[in-house]
Amino acid sequence: MDNQNLIDMANRIGDFFDSMPDREEALAGIADHIRRFWEPRMRSALLAVLDTSNKEALCQIVREALAGHRAGLTPARA
């Protein structure tokens, strides 16, 4: 999984939702989009970026959404 590609995709999602006037709705929208449309390996890899120094590559709203909704984005263990 190419982390830079995941970061770029997440930032594009964040750019879309960042224009919403309700910040909490935007954060929930980002998390919901990633939860619904990204496969578990992609979500795991993106969440792992939050725990590295590379997290600054994620735009602020994406970092907030991932951190605030981490439990719902973390794939269930098989």
N, C-alpha and C positions, 0 to 999 in steps of 0.2 A: 504494500500500500504506500503510495507516494504522499508523504505528509504535506508537502508543499501544495500539491493539487487539492488535497482536502481543505487546507487552510484557505486557498483561493476560492474554492466553492463556498465555504462557510462565510467568508467575507462578502461574497456577492449576495448571499442570502441576507446577511446583516445590513448591507447597503439598502436593500429593498425595504426591510422592516424599520430601518432607522428613520425613515420619513414619517412614520406614524406618530401622531401627537401624544398618544397614551403609551408611555415608556413600558409599563408593566405588560400591556397587551403586545407590544413589539417583542419583548423578551420571551413571552410565552409563545408567540408566533414562530420565532426562530427555533426554539426548542421543539415545538410541535412539528415543524417542517422536517427537522433533522431526525426526529424520532420516527416519523411516518415514512419517510422516503429514503433514508440511508440504512444500508444493511448493518447488522451488528458489528462486523469487523471495522467498518468505516467509523461508526460512532466510537468504538473503543480506541481507535487510533487517534481520533480528534480529541477525545477526552484526555488521552495520554499527553498530548501537546500542552495542556494546561499545567502539567506537572514538570515542564521543562523550561529552560531559559528561552526557548523559541516561542513561548506563549505570546510574546509581544508582537509576533507576526499576525496574530488574530486581532481584528479591530475590537475596540472597547465593548461595543454592544454584544458582540459574539462571545467575548470572554465572560461578560455578565450573565448572558443567557445560559451558557454552558455551566458556569459555577452555580447559578441559582436553580438550575433544573437537572443537575448532575444525576441525582438518584433516578429520575424518570428516563434519562438517556442511557444509563448504564445497562448494557444487555444482560439478560438473565444467564446465569451459568448453566451449562448443559450437564 
